[in-house]
Amino acid sequence: MSSQELKTLLDQVADTREIVLRRPRAWIDYDLWTDARDEAREAYRAWRAAPAAETYAVYRAAQDREDAAQDTLAASRRS
């Protein structure tokens, strides 16, 4: 089967907007947090390298996402 045939076949599958999780929720939450942490670190470095209102706003938004992911991770560990 060619990649074009596979794409055509997959395009015919209805999107149910469901997510299939193959790993425990806590592992997924951990991955989300580490991704958010890495993004926040990169945004911090960018802001320090080029201090400006825009780079600071990007950093703060990334830090907020990391904080939210950390809270989610902590909640999943408690349950």
N, C-alpha and C positions, 0 to 999 in steps of 0.2 A: 504494500500500500504506500503510495507516495504521500509526501507531506501535504500536498494540495488536496488529495482525496480525504486524508484524515481531517484537515481543517473543514472541508465541506461537510463531512459526517458530524463533526462536533458542533458546527453551526446549526445543525438541525435539532440538537438536544435542547429542550426547553430549560430556561434558567429559572429555577425554583427559589433562588436567593437563599438557599440553605447552605450552611457550612458543615462540613463533615470533619469532625475532630478525631484524630487517630491517637492522640496522646492525652494523658491526663490534663485536666484544666490547669493545674498548678504549673505544669511545664510550659504551657502556652503563655500563661501570665508572666512567667519568668522570662521567656523569650521577648515578650512585648516590652517588659521593663528594661531588659538589657539593650534592646534596640533604641528605646526612648532615651536611655542614659547615654548611649553612644552619640545619638543625635544632639543631645544637650551639650555634651562635651565639645563636639565639633562646632556648634553654634557659639559656645563660649570662646573657643580659640579664635573664631572668625571675628567676634566682637572685639577681643583684646588686640587682634592684629589691625583692625580697622574700626576704631571706636566711632560710632555714629548712632543716631537715634534708630535708624532702620536695623542695623546689626544687633543693637541691644534688644529691640522688640522681637526679633527672630530668636535671640537667645532666651528671652523670658518666656516666649510661647513654648519653646522646646523644653525649658525647665518645668513649666506647668504640666506638659504632657508626661514628663518623667515622674513628677510628683503623683499625678493621677494613676499612672501605671504602677508605681510603688504601693499606693494605697490599695489598688486592686489585688496586687500580689499578696500583700499582708492579709487581706480579707480571705483570699483563697486558701492561705496556709492555716487560718483559724478554723475553717469549716471542714 
